[in-house]
Amino acid sequence: MIKTRNVNELQVGDVGKIVELATDDRIIYGKLMSLGIIPGISVRLLRRKPNIVLQAGYTKVALDHRLAVFIHVRLQ
């Protein structure tokens, strides 16, 4: 079984590939997708406080910790 973590468990500088958006809530799922947070892309954690900041390619996305918990990644 592949070990995955939610984004809140990562350390600054960690790089991982998004493997799942773990929610059945269509609003949350749609919001993450509209921000470019989609399964299959690689992200790097840039900051944890006051909000989560992820870099995906040339894009930086700031997320509330309550949304970040739904993003599951496999560390690279």
N, C-alpha and C positions, 0 to 999 in steps of 0.2 A: 504494500500500500504506500502511495506517495504521501509524504508528510507535507501538509499545507498549513499555512498560518493566516490569520486575518491581519490586515494592515496595521491594526493597533498593536500587534505583537512584534513588529519589526523594529530594528534599530536604525538610526540615521545612517544613511549610506548603503543599506541593504538593497539588493536588486532582486526582483522576482518577476515571474510571469504570472499574470492573472489567469487562474484556472476556473474560477466560479464567482458569480455574484449570488450569494446565498440568501436570497429573499424571494418570497412569492408575491410581495407587494409590488404591483405594477407601477405605482407612482415612484417608489424608490428605485426600482429597476430602470425605469425610463429616465430618471434624473441622472443616474450614474452613466447610462449609455450616452445621454446628450452631452455629458462632460468629456466623453472620449474614453471612459473607463469601461473597457469591453474585454471579455475573455480572449486570451491569446496574445495580448500585448505585454511588453516588459515595462516595468515601472521601477523607479528608484525613490526611496524615501528621503526627502530633503530636510523635513522638519516635523517634529512631533507636537510642539507647543507654540502658540495656544491652540492651533489647529494642525491637522495632518496636511502636509504639502507633498504631493507626488509629482515626479517628472515622468512623462511618457513621451519619448521622442523630444521634440522641441517645445512641448506644451507642459506648463506647470498648472496643477489643479490643487486648490485648497479645499479641504473637506472637514466637516465636523466629525468628531470621533464617533458620533452615533451612526453616521453613514459609512465610515471606514470599516466598521466591524463586519459589514456584509461583503467586503472585498477579500477574497481568499487567493493567496499567491503561493507558488512553489518557488523557494529560494534558488537562485542560480549561482 
